[in-house]
Amino acid sequence: MENLDWSLIRAFLAVAETGSLSAAARTLGSSQPTVGRQVREVETALGVELFQRHAKGLSLTETGAAMLSAAKRMRDSVGEIALIAAGQDMRPTGTVRITASVIVAHFVLPQILARLRRDEPGIEIELVATDSSDNLLFREADIALRMYRPDQLDMVTLHVTDLPLGIYAAKSYLDRVGRPDTVEDAFKLDWVGYDRSDLMLRGMRRLGWAVDRTFFATRTDDQAGNWQLIRAGCGIGIAQIATAQDAPEVERLFPDMALPSLPVWLTAHEAMRRTPRIARVWDALAQGLKSAVS
């Protein structure tokens, strides 16, 4: 039992939550053999079998399932310890990990972060471009940019700005099919939208546009890919104005039409928010995001 350290429990949790050694290894940034060895070590140390092996992966045994909630509590405690320790670091230097949506990370943040690196060369930046919600509790990110107000406990949040949206199409596409005079005309043309995500559909329905997934002739849930498809001439789409204004190959349609904007929230764990390096990055992001839409 003396060999039952946190790294072994972490491996157990990763396999339990992903269902396979290979998926757990990707989650942990490790290798499949290493994770497999760690799982065997946990089972040996406890003297029980935690997983059933089958062709499609691994599933929890009754004992493994009974351990799961306790292991998660251990993860919470380890995360809290790490946050408390990190929050005591008063150096104005070090690494800050930021997570943001793909489109914001690709098209909005680079200039903000370039200015920050110029002004604060002692702060290193790790940028995670993802449309999933990374967990601030476990230090998967120090600061998160969300398009909604987070409701996790122990989080400091700030509504920074709202990113306005517009309707766009490539000039090459409009030259070929003609420029629509009305929204009804535009609906007769090709549109670019999301695939499995219903975010765009819900926004369009709030405008009274009763469309479904098949309305979009080209579909992808990758936000950056969606924008590139619009730029390439696949059809009409909805994009952030801050992104589109630097793309001379696209044209904004119906510029007087008010579309719902995207709220931007900065979020950090309260134990980390006041550390000098994170406070400096927080302020730079807040100022930069406000300037980006002004």
Secondary structure as UniProt FT lines:
FT   TURN            2..3
FT   HELIX           6..18
FT   HELIX           21..28
FT   HELIX           32..46
FT   STRAND          51..54
FT   TURN            55..56
FT   STRAND          57..60
FT   HELIX           62..87
FT   STRAND          94..100
FT   HELIX           102..107
FT   HELIX           109..119
FT   TURN            121..122
FT   STRAND          123..129
FT   TURN            136..139
FT   STRAND          143..146
FT   TURN            153..154
FT   STRAND          155..163
FT   STRAND          165..170
FT   HELIX           171..177
FT   HELIX           183..186
FT   TURN            187..188
FT   STRAND          191..193
FT   HELIX           199..206
FT   TURN            207..208
FT   HELIX           213..215
FT   STRAND          218..219
FT   HELIX           223..232
FT   STRAND          236..240
FT   HELIX           241..244
FT   TURN            245..246
FT   TURN            248..249
FT   STRAND          250..253
FT   TURN            255..256
FT   STRAND          262..269
FT   TURN            270..274
FT   HELIX           276..292
//
